[in-house]
Amino acid sequence: YQYYNGGKWVTNSDHSSATMGHFNLAKSLVGDVHITENTLAGGVSNIQLSTTHKLPYSYKVHLAIDPWLWYNPKAKDYLDPITSAGNNYDCLTHPCVIVEFLDNSAGWGGVSNSTLQGKGLGEGNNTVQMGEKNATGTQQEFKRLNW
């Protein structure tokens, strides 16, 4: 649980109880994603996500929260994902996150340390711009990554 202050997001360590604001799974759209929440303490509540769906599986989870927690400068007024009028899939009205469960028998699908060769990833948009080479590979390979 964070708040926006001075151009950055800050964890609200005083937020230590669900009565101060929380997400509501009963009003959330979660598909075949099972969410298990740990105790809220110091502004942090770790959650575990799992699925029994056949892998790979991807779903956009729409979370219901207490309306006062909703802040995004480009957002609309807060609305629950599940309302009396039906399901609300507009992510400008509540928090959403895409959850992807990969089939681990297919091997790792990310970037390995040997690929980066100790260069690391920047904090900005981690796509490679065409014409630049900040990792090993040809320009043609980078173009394929960007498409």
Secondary structure as GFF3:
##gff-version 3
##sequence-region A 1 147
A	DSSP	beta_strand	2	5	.	.	.	ID=ss1
A	DSSP	beta_strand	8	11	.	.	.	ID=ss2
A	DSSP	three_ten_helix	18	20	.	.	.	ID=ss3
A	DSSP	beta_strand	23	29	.	.	.	ID=ss4
A	DSSP	beta_strand	33	37	.	.	.	ID=ss5
A	DSSP	beta_strand	47	51	.	.	.	ID=ss6
A	DSSP	beta_strand	57	65	.	.	.	ID=ss7
A	DSSP	three_ten_helix	67	69	.	.	.	ID=ss8
A	DSSP	beta_strand	82	83	.	.	.	ID=ss9
A	DSSP	beta_strand	86	87	.	.	.	ID=ss10
A	DSSP	beta_strand	96	101	.	.	.	ID=ss11
A	DSSP	three_ten_helix	104	106	.	.	.	ID=ss12
A	DSSP	alpha_helix	113	116	.	.	.	ID=ss13
A	DSSP	alpha_helix	139	146	.	.	.	ID=ss14
###
